[in-house]
Amino acid sequence: MEPNEENGGSTTREEQEEALVALIEHRTREVNNLRHRIAYYKTQLDEAEKRLQDSESKLARLRGQTNVVSSRSAIEDGIKTVKTERRSLSPIDRNGGSNKSQPQSKTELVIPSVNPRISQPVLLPRSSAKDSINSSSEAAPRAHNSPITGGSSRGKPDKSHSHRLSSEQQSSENKDKGTKRKFEQKEHKELIPLVCKSSSPSMVHCQTSNHISSQHKRKLRSIALCPVNDQLFVTSALDGVVNLWQVQAKGAGASRLSTTDCASQKQRRWPEDLAWHPEGNSLFSVYSADGGDSQVSITNLNKGQGGDRVKFLEDKPHVKGIINGIVFMPWETTCFVTAGSDHAVVLWSEQDDENKWKPKALHRNLHSSAVMGVAGMQQKQIVLSVGADRRIFGYDVRVGRADFKHQVDSKCMSVLPNPRDFNLFMVQTGTHEKQLRLFDIRLRNTELHAFGWKQQSSESQSALINQAWSPDGLYITSGSADPVIHIFDIRYTAHKPSQSIRAHQKRVFKAMWLQSIPLVISISSDLNIGLHKVYS
């Protein structure tokens, strides 16, 4: 008998269609991922052949030979003709120690982008073998062979932390200097109609949770994922140090690639917040406006551990207090915004000269208290700002005035736009059990939904506890004063978390989702980094 609406056949067909659509989306992502890997390995093979051919030519000239076997023939015939040059590692900085006794071949760390925004690969410094950490055994650290780094590290330290662009890359860089970077327009997806529409949540399953030492000497402060390769991330702490990490073995561990002293010049303050440059080759940190101290620094991750690695911007537009946040805007023009305790929101625009940025105060009087968080909307040049004065502003940069204002019932501590629905954004507030609020930028003074959690700890709401969206924009992960990660499904009608994962021994500051692999990375005041394999 043919199924029909009376016997439930229609529902069955709808379920089958929904399942097939989900399967197609999953397999499409799988195909795209494999295509990216094929393209990456083809590039790596071409570069390796060029390096091999160059070394063979040098050896032939040294021996007075006139004929050189081509690199491709050497690879196909399995003939090993070159011995790897081995030299000692140059010292790391004061936090990283040194490994002078360990030999290494000189290699370059090429960071390809899953969705590249730039025309040439990013080069980053490699770490010593002692910085490589396997989550299952910290007592026996080792580096992993990964398609992200290019080539196998096999526990060998690099010859030097100072890397140079190849001649071709330098030529490309000079040619493109002064032009705009390639801008990737993200795809908008309507998610707001799904908010608060399901009586039961869709669960996120946590397969395993591994922990590694952050290698910071004091409590962690923040974590940020690289915008062109989310298997690279940085952590900062109250020790003023910023560590660069790479996820290894599909999330089973992580290796520390480098460590940098990023303390401010005068007061030696730690970075209050971090942001990656959209091209992924430098890191921006903010500090404090008190005492004439440095307000913004730029860490060039392609340079060694010397004095040239960290540069401090001369301009100091904030007049007092801590600079609470820094975020790059998702616009074609490269710029970032800082939020200060002096009630100011400042836009910094990139200039033609290297490391030159021009600050301009967007507003100083809209907020009557400290601005705690800022963000940029994707579809319009709107800068969102939230403050301890309980106000939420959307400032139109093109027009030069506030586009809208919301007032809530408690102080606001952060704001985060949805990665898929460009009209949806989330604000973190200080109200217990209603910490997270969802808003539609098109609606005035209208809250779409609010949810939160019961806090077991007696500690008050902390601005250091932050949230992150899942790549599909349907889930939010939040830190907590308790040692758990709260997960919220925006489709769920309830005001409580859809689930909570016991993640650390002490409070969790933040938990971020990777796009390239099903992994959530968390940081905690227990000085550990959590690696949580998840799937929905």
C-alpha positions in Angstrom: 0.0 0.0 0.0 1.3 3.4 -0.9 2.0 5.6 2.2 -0.3 8.6 2.6 -1.1 11.3 5.1 -3.7 9.2 6.9 -1.3 6.3 7.8 1.7 8.6 8.5 3.5 8.0 5.1 3.9 11.8 4.6 5.8 12.1 7.8 8.0 9.2 6.9 8.9 10.8 3.6 9.7 14.1 5.3 11.9 12.3 7.7 13.7 10.4 4.9 14.1 13.7 2.9 15.5 15.4 6.0 17.9 12.6 6.7 19.1 12.6 3.0 19.6 16.3 3.1 21.7 16.0 6.2 23.7 13.2 4.7 24.3 15.2 1.5 25.6 18.1 3.5 27.9 15.9 5.5 29.3 14.2 2.4 29.7 17.5 0.6 31.8 18.7 3.5 33.8 15.5 3.4 34.4 15.8 -0.4 35.5 19.5 0.0 37.8 18.6 2.8 39.5 15.8 0.8 39.9 18.2 -2.2 41.6 20.7 0.0 43.9 17.9 1.3 44.7 16.8 -2.2 45.6 20.3 -3.3 47.7 20.8 -0.2 49.7 17.6 -0.7 50.2 18.4 -4.4 51.7 21.7 -3.4 53.9 20.1 -0.8 55.1 17.5 -3.3 56.0 20.2 -5.9 57.9 22.2 -3.2 59.7 19.0 -2.0 60.8 18.1 -5.5 62.2 21.6 -6.0 64.1 21.5 -2.8 65.5 18.0 -3.6 66.5 19.1 -7.1 68.3 22.1 -5.7 70.2 20.0 -3.2 71.2 17.5 -5.9 72.5 20.3 -8.1 74.6 21.7 -5.3 76.0 18.2 -4.6 76.8 17.7 -8.3 78.6 21.0 -8.5 80.6 20.2 -5.4 81.7 16.9 -6.8 82.4 18.4 -10.2 79.7 16.4 -11.9 77.9 17.7 -14.9 74.9 15.5 -14.9 72.3 15.6 -12.2 69.6 13.1 -11.6 66.3 14.9 -11.6 64.4 15.0 -8.4 61.4 13.2 -9.9 63.6 10.3 -11.0 65.2 10.1 -7.6 61.8 9.9 -6.0 60.4 7.3 -8.4 63.5 5.1 -8.3 63.7 5.3 -4.5 67.3 6.4 -4.7 68.4 8.4 -1.7 71.2 10.8 -2.8 71.2 13.4 -0.2 72.1 13.4 3.4 70.2 15.8 5.6 72.2 18.7 6.9 72.2 18.8 10.7 72.9 21.7 12.8 72.1 22.8 16.4 69.1 24.7 17.5 69.5 28.4 18.3 68.4 29.4 21.8 64.7 30.1 22.4 63.6 33.0 24.6 63.9 33.0 28.4 60.6 31.1 28.8 61.3 28.4 26.2 64.8 27.4 27.3 67.3 26.0 24.8 68.1 22.7 23.1 71.7 23.2 21.8 72.4 19.5 21.7 69.6 18.5 19.4 70.3 18.6 15.7 67.8 19.7 13.0 67.4 20.2 9.3 66.3 23.6 8.2 62.7 23.6 7.2 59.9 26.1 6.7 56.6 25.9 8.4 54.0 26.6 5.7 50.5 27.2 7.0 47.9 26.6 4.3 44.3 27.8 4.7 41.3 25.6 4.5 39.6 28.6 3.0 42.5 30.7 2.1 42.2 34.5 2.3 45.6 35.4 1.0 47.6 34.7 -2.1 50.7 33.2 -0.4 51.1 30.7 2.5 51.9 31.9 6.0 55.2 31.1 7.5 55.5 30.5 11.2 58.3 29.6 13.5 58.7 26.0 14.5 59.2 24.7 18.1 61.8 22.6 19.8 61.0 19.0 20.5 60.5 19.7 24.2 57.5 21.9 23.4 55.6 19.0 21.6 53.0 17.5 23.9 51.0 14.3 23.5 47.8 14.5 25.6 48.0 10.8 26.5 51.5 11.1 28.0 53.0 14.4 29.0 56.1 12.6 30.3 57.0 11.4 26.8 56.5 14.4 24.5 56.9 14.1 20.8 56.0 16.0 17.7 53.5 14.6 15.3 53.6 14.5 11.5 50.7 16.7 10.4 49.4 17.9 7.0 49.2 21.4 8.5 52.9 21.8 9.1 54.1 20.3 5.9 56.6 17.5 6.3 57.4 15.5 9.4 58.9 17.0 12.4 59.7 13.7 14.1 60.8 15.3 17.3 63.6 17.3 15.7 63.9 21.0 16.5 64.4 23.6 13.8 67.7 25.1 12.9 66.4 28.6 13.8 63.3 30.3 14.8 63.9 33.0 12.2 62.3 32.2 8.8 62.4 34.1 5.6 60.0 34.2 2.7 61.2 32.5 -0.4 62.2 34.7 -3.4 58.9 33.8 -5.1 56.9 34.8 -2.0 58.9 38.0 -1.6 58.2 38.9 -5.2 54.5 38.2 -4.8 54.4 40.2 -1.5 56.1 43.2 -3.1 53.8 43.0 -6.1 50.7 42.9 -3.9 52.0 45.6 -1.4 49.6 48.5 -1.2 46.6 46.5 -2.5 43.7 45.1 -0.6 43.8 41.6 0.7 41.6 39.0 -0.9 38.3 39.1 1.0 36.2 36.0 1.5 32.5 36.7 1.7 30.8 34.2 4.0 27.4 32.6 3.2 24.4 33.8 5.1 21.9 31.3 6.4 18.6 32.0 8.0 18.7 30.6 11.6 16.5 33.1 13.5 13.3 31.3 12.5 14.7 28.2 14.3 15.3 30.0 17.6 13.3 28.6 20.5 11.2 26.3 18.2 12.1 22.8 19.5 10.8 21.3 22.8 13.8 19.0 22.9 17.5 19.8 22.3 19.8 18.1 19.8 22.6 16.7 21.8 26.3 17.1 21.2 28.2 13.9 22.0 31.6 14.2 23.7 33.6 11.1 22.8 36.8 11.9 24.7 38.4 14.7 26.7 42.2 15.0 26.9 44.1 17.6 28.9 47.6 19.0 28.3 49.6 21.5 30.3 49.3 25.1 29.1 52.9 25.6 30.1 52.0 29.0 31.5 53.3 29.9 34.9 50.2 31.9 35.9 46.5 31.7 35.3 45.3 31.6 31.7 43.6 34.7 30.3 42.4 34.1 26.7 42.5 31.8 23.7 42.1 32.7 20.0 42.0 30.5 16.9 43.9 31.3 13.7 41.5 32.7 11.1 43.1 30.9 8.1 43.8 27.6 9.9 41.9 26.8 13.0 44.3 24.0 14.0 46.6 26.8 15.1 45.7 28.7 18.2 47.2 30.9 20.8 46.9 31.2 24.6 47.8 34.0 26.9 48.1 34.2 30.7 48.9 36.5 33.6 52.6 35.7 33.1 52.6 38.0 30.0 53.5 35.1 27.7 51.7 34.1 24.5 52.0 30.5 23.4 51.4 29.4 19.8 49.9 25.8 19.5 49.1 23.4 16.8 46.5 20.6 17.1 48.0 17.2 16.4 46.7 13.7 15.6 43.1 14.8 14.8 42.7 16.4 18.2 44.4 13.7 20.3 47.1 16.2 21.3 48.7 19.6 20.7 52.2 20.9 20.2 53.6 24.2 21.4 55.3 25.9 18.4 56.6 29.0 20.0 56.4 31.1 23.1 56.7 34.9 23.2 57.0 37.5 26.0 54.2 40.0 25.1 54.2 42.0 28.4 53.7 45.7 27.9 56.7 48.0 27.8 56.3 50.1 31.0 54.2 48.3 33.5 55.0 44.8 32.2 51.2 44.0 32.1 49.8 40.9 30.5 47.7 41.1 27.3 44.0 41.7 28.3 42.7 40.3 25.0 44.1 38.9 21.7 43.1 39.0 18.1 44.6 37.4 15.0 45.2 39.6 11.9 42.8 38.3 9.1 45.8 37.0 7.2 46.9 34.8 10.1 50.6 35.9 10.2 50.5 38.3 13.2 48.8 38.6 16.5 47.4 41.8 18.2 47.3 42.3 21.9 45.7 45.1 24.1 46.8 46.3 27.5 45.9 49.3 29.6 45.8 53.1 29.2 47.0 53.9 32.7 50.5 55.3 33.3 51.2 56.0 29.6 51.7 52.3 29.0 51.6 50.5 25.7 48.0 50.0 24.5 48.4 47.7 21.4 51.2 45.4 20.4 51.8 43.4 17.2 53.5 40.1 17.3 55.0 39.0 14.0 54.8 35.2 14.1 57.1 34.9 11.0 60.0 36.5 12.9 62.4 34.9 15.5 62.4 35.4 19.2 64.5 38.6 19.0 63.4 42.2 19.7 61.8 42.6 16.3 59.1 40.0 17.0 56.9 42.3 19.1 56.2 45.9 18.1 54.2 48.4 20.2 52.0 50.9 18.4 52.9 54.5 19.3 49.3 55.9 19.3 47.4 55.8 22.6 43.8 56.8 22.0 42.3 55.4 25.2 42.7 57.8 28.1 42.4 55.6 31.2 41.7 52.1 32.5 42.0 48.6 31.0 41.3 48.0 27.3 38.8 45.2 27.6 38.6 43.9 24.1 40.0 43.9 20.5 38.3 42.4 17.4 39.0 42.6 13.7 36.0 43.7 11.6 34.6 41.2 9.1 34.9 43.8 6.3 36.9 44.1 3.1 38.9 47.0 4.6 41.3 45.7 7.2 40.6 47.3 10.5 40.1 46.4 14.2 38.2 47.9 17.1 39.1 48.2 20.8 36.8 48.7 23.7 38.0 50.6 26.8 37.1 51.2 30.4 37.2 54.9 29.5 33.8 54.4 27.8 35.4 54.6 24.3 35.2 52.5 21.2 38.1 53.1 18.9 38.5 52.0 15.2 42.1 51.3 14.0 42.6 51.4 10.2 45.6 49.8 8.5 48.0 52.2 6.7 50.3 51.5 3.8 53.4 51.4 5.9 54.2 48.2 7.8 52.7 48.1 11.3 51.1 51.5 10.9 47.6 51.8 12.2 45.5 55.0 12.5 43.1 55.2 15.4 39.8 57.0 15.4 37.3 57.2 18.2 33.9 56.1 17.0 32.3 57.2 20.2 33.3 58.1 23.8 29.9 59.2 25.3 27.3 56.7 24.2 28.2 54.4 27.1 28.2 55.8 30.7 30.5 53.0 32.0 33.2 50.7 30.8 32.8 49.1 27.4 33.2 45.4 28.0 32.9 44.0 24.5 32.8 44.9 20.8 32.1 43.1 17.5 31.4 43.8 13.8 28.4 42.7 11.8 29.1 41.0 8.5 26.5 42.5 6.2 26.8 46.1 7.3 29.5 48.3 8.7 27.9 48.2 12.1 30.1 48.0 15.3 28.3 46.4 18.2 29.4 47.5 21.7 28.1 46.4 25.1 28.9 47.9 28.5 28.7 47.7 32.2 26.0 50.4 31.9 23.6 47.7 30.6 23.5 49.2 27.2 23.9 47.6 23.8 24.7 49.9 20.8 24.9 49.3 17.1 27.1 52.1 15.6 26.9 52.7 11.9 30.5 53.6 10.8 29.5 54.9 7.4 26.9 57.3 8.7 28.8 58.1 11.9 26.0 57.7 14.4 24.3 55.0 16.5 21.9 52.9 14.5 20.1 51.3 17.4 20.3 50.9 21.2 19.0 48.2 23.6 18.8 48.4 27.3 18.8 45.2 29.4 18.4 44.5 33.1 22.0 43.9 34.1 25.6 44.7 33.0 26.8 43.3 29.7 30.2 41.6 29.5 30.6 40.4 25.9 28.9 40.4 22.4 29.3 37.7 19.7 27.7 37.7 16.2 26.4 34.4 14.8 28.8 33.0 12.1 26.0 31.9 9.8 23.0 34.2 10.3 24.3 37.8 9.9 21.3 39.3 11.7 21.7 37.3 14.9 24.0 38.2 17.8 24.4 37.1 21.4 25.1 39.2 24.4 26.5 37.9 27.7 24.9 39.6 30.8 25.3 39.3 34.6 21.9 37.9 35.3 22.0 34.4 36.9 20.2 31.8 34.8 19.7 34.4 32.0 23.4 35.0 31.2 23.0 34.7 27.4 20.5 36.8 25.3 19.8 36.5 21.6 18.9 39.5 19.5 17.9 40.2 15.9 19.7 43.3 14.6 16.6 44.2 12.5 14.3 44.4 15.6 14.4 47.2 18.1 14.4 46.4 21.8 13.3 42.9 21.2 15.0 39.9 22.8 14.5 36.7 20.9 15.4 34.3 23.7 17.4 34.1 26.9 19.1 31.2 28.6 21.7 30.5 31.2 22.7 28.2 34.0 22.6 27.8 37.8 26.0 28.6 39.2 27.1 26.2 41.9 30.1 28.4 42.8 29.3 31.5 45.0 31.6 33.6 42.8 29.9 36.4 40.9 29.6 36.6 37.1 33.1 37.1 35.6 33.9 39.0 32.4 36.7 36.4 31.8 34.1 33.7 31.2 33.3 33.9 27.5 31.3 32.1 24.8 31.8 30.7 21.3 29.5 29.7 18.5 29.6 26.4 16.8 30.6 26.5 13.0 27.0 25.9 12.0 25.7 28.7 14.2 23.2 26.4 16.1 25.1 25.9 19.4 26.9 28.1 21.9 29.5 26.9 24.3 30.1 28.9 27.4 32.7 28.8 30.2 31.5 28.7 33.8 32.7 29.6 37.3 32.2 25.8 37.8 34.5 23.3 36.1 32.1 22.6 33.3 31.4 23.6 29.7 27.7 24.6 29.1 26.3 23.9 25.7 23.2 25.7 24.4 21.1 24.7 21.4 19.4 27.9 20.2 16.5 25.9 18.9 15.7 24.6 22.4 12.7 26.3 24.1 14.0 25.9 27.6 16.1 28.5 29.3 18.7 26.0 30.6 21.7 24.4 28.9 20.9 21.6 26.5 23.8 19.8 28.2 26.9 20.4 30.4 30.3 18.7 30.1 32.6 18.2 33.0 35.8 19.5 31.5 38.3 20.7 34.1 39.2 20.8 37.8 38.5 24.5 38.2 36.5 27.2 36.4 36.4 27.2 32.6 37.1 30.5 30.9 36.2 29.6 27.3 35.6 26.7 24.9 36.0 27.2 21.2 34.9 25.0 18.3 37.2 24.1 15.4 35.8 24.0 11.9 38.3 21.6 10.3 37.8 18.8 12.8 35.1 18.0 15.4 37.0 19.4 18.4 36.3 21.8 21.2 39.3 23.4 22.8 38.9 24.9 26.4 41.1 26.8 28.8 40.7 26.8 32.6 42.2 28.3 35.7 43.6 24.8 36.5 46.4 25.8 33.9 45.4 23.1 31.5 44.1 23.1 27.9 41.2 20.7 27.3 40.8 18.9 23.9 37.2 17.5 23.6 36.2 15.4 20.6 32.6 16.1 19.8 30.0 15.2 17.2 26.3 16.0 16.9 
